[in-house]
Amino acid sequence: MLSSFLAIFLAVFLAELGDKTQLATLLFASNPETPKILVFLAAASALLATTALAVAAGALFDRHLAALPLKGIAGVGFIAIGVWSLYGQLSGG
């Protein structure tokens, strides 16, 4: 059970590093008028809520999702997002 916890933690932690959510949180925290504890609690609550929705959806659709090649679909999706991001950066967009 501990190894599953660590695998999930590391996967989500690494996926969240530098993403738009973290950058938005950083920008909110950079506002000197906004209490940092408020930024932390609001961002943590939002992540907790979205994670609860993802777990509920996974539990609800587990039989349907198990038949899909999710790792492949996720891999292609991440590559597509990366190519799109690079294209936008290189084209000045």
C-alpha positions in Angstrom: 0.0 0.0 0.0 2.9 2.4 0.8 4.5 1.8 -2.6 1.2 2.6 -4.3 0.8 5.8 -2.3 4.4 6.8 -3.2 3.9 6.1 -6.9 0.6 8.1 -7.0 2.2 10.9 -5.0 5.2 11.2 -7.2 3.2 11.0 -10.4 0.8 13.7 -9.4 3.6 15.8 -7.7 5.7 15.7 -10.9 2.7 16.4 -13.1 1.8 19.5 -11.1 5.3 21.0 -11.1 5.3 24.1 -13.3 1.8 23.6 -14.6 -0.8 26.4 -15.1 -2.3 25.7 -11.7 1.0 26.1 -9.9 1.8 29.2 -11.9 -1.6 30.8 -11.1 -1.0 30.0 -7.4 2.4 31.6 -7.6 0.9 34.7 -9.1 -1.8 34.9 -6.4 0.9 34.5 -3.7 3.0 37.3 -5.2 0.3 39.8 -4.5 1.4 41.6 -1.3 -2.2 42.3 -0.3 -3.3 38.7 -0.3 -2.5 36.7 2.8 -0.3 33.7 1.9 -2.3 31.3 4.2 -5.4 32.3 2.2 -3.7 31.4 -1.1 -2.5 28.1 0.3 -5.9 27.2 1.8 -7.8 28.2 -1.4 -5.4 26.4 -3.8 -5.2 23.3 -1.6 -9.0 23.2 -1.3 -9.4 23.5 -5.1 -6.9 20.7 -5.7 -8.6 18.6 -3.1 -12.0 19.2 -4.8 -10.7 18.4 -8.3 -9.0 15.3 -7.0 -12.2 14.1 -5.3 -14.0 14.6 -8.6 -11.4 12.6 -10.4 -11.5 9.7 -7.9 -15.3 9.7 -8.0 -15.3 9.6 -11.8 -12.7 6.9 -11.8 -14.7 4.8 -9.4 -17.9 5.4 -11.3 -16.5 4.5 -14.7 -13.9 1.9 -13.6 -15.2 -0.9 -15.8 -15.3 1.3 -18.9 -12.0 3.0 -18.3 -10.2 -0.4 -17.6 -10.9 -1.4 -21.3 -9.2 1.7 -22.6 -5.4 2.0 -23.2 -5.2 5.0 -20.8 -1.4 5.2 -20.6 -1.2 5.4 -24.4 -4.0 7.9 -24.6 -2.4 10.0 -21.9 1.1 9.8 -23.5 -0.2 10.9 -26.9 -2.2 13.7 -25.2 0.9 15.0 -23.3 3.0 14.8 -26.5 0.3 16.8 -28.4 0.2 19.4 -25.7 4.0 19.7 -25.7 4.1 20.1 -29.5 1.3 22.6 -29.3 3.1 24.6 -26.6 6.4 24.5 -28.5 4.7 25.6 -31.7 3.1 28.5 -29.9 6.4 29.5 -28.3 8.4 29.3 -31.5 5.8 31.1 -33.6 5.6 33.9 -31.1 2.0 33.1 -30.0 
